[in-house]
Amino acid sequence: MGRLSAVSRIAIPLAGVLVLSSCGTDDTPNDTLQIVQNPVAVTAAVSPAVAAKPAGSVFAGPGVKALATDAASKTLVVAVSEPPSLRIYDLAALDAPKTTVPLPGPAERLTVSNSQVIASVPDKSVLAKVSLPGGALETVPVAGQPSAGLADGDATLVSVRDRKAVEVLTQNAGPKTITGQIYSADDVLNTGDGVVVLDRLRTALFSVNLAEGKIGEGLRAGDGAANAVTDDFGRVFVTDARAGALLAFSTTPLLLRQRYPVPGGAYGIAYDRTRDLVWVTLTERNEVVGFDVRGGEPIEKHRFPTVRQPDSVTVDEQGGRVVVGSAIGEGIQVITP
């Protein structure tokens, strides 16, 4: 099947997809972004006891906070809390880590670019930059609680939760701070067509204008936006943990293009760029589901039982293997679809 353009792929919804075309302005959030009294950020639904044997192989490991893979170095990076560290595995030998890199505090989110993983360490107000596969560590201080870091050319974009800001860090200049109408800056993503920040408290996405240094329009992202990932077609996919849905947004302009029901506590999310599959973990069911997102609506292609509390997921894009992490220490699961 030939690849469609980004416009044609997201502009024609099929049956079962709810399309909403409302967005705000640079100055005023739209009607779906009213002021929320005492908002509470969504968390992963508590998993029941495992009812089915987890698919694939399960390797022993402590509670997993986040996962990431790097195709260039053929490594898997696992963030654990006790002790705070990154464990770097060879994707060809996942029974034991090759390297363990101690961190100043627990990492919350991992992103990989150019064989370097960026780990946000909000409790210690730093980003940890770790080279792959060797594990050389550089720590970058951040004013506030960095929830995510993202390489963007020569700069690093940082979402700073408590300061409700996106920080732009460069080597040759001081930090540039971008603030706006957000309640909480919980992740920053770049689709190639635009930068957005995920606000879990407001359960919304906001566009970020780097050139002008301001937060732009905002759009509601379901009832409980949890985690987000970008694809190769200029879209942002968001898991809605409260309503049980997978949402797809374009960024130029910021529009909700698809809302697909995914009951069962949709939480963790990863994108396989080689196969155009979005993987979503369902913590209420101890499952992971793979959706083909090449057409006008997601199409379920895979569904597997997982370890208990599967809060995080990543993909080995070379082999297509899916890696799921148990947040309560019941192992690291590797599935070959």
ABEGO torsion letter per residue (X at the ends): XBBBBAAAAAABBBBGBBBBBBBBBAABBBAAABBBBGBBBBBBBBBBBBABBBBEBBBBBBBBABBBBBAAAGBBBBBBAOBBBBBBBBAABAABBABBBBBABBBABBBBBGGBBBBBBAAAGBBBBBBOAAGBBBBBBBBEBBABBBBBEABBBBBBAAAGBBBBBBAABBBBBBBBABABBABBBBAGAEBBBBBAAAGBBBBBBAAAGBBBBBBBBEABBABBBBBAAGBBBBBBAAAGBBBBBBAOBBBBABBBBBBGGBBBBBBBAAAGBBBBBBAAAGBBBBBBAABABBBBABBBBBBBGBABBBBBAAAGBBBBBBAAGAEBBBBBX
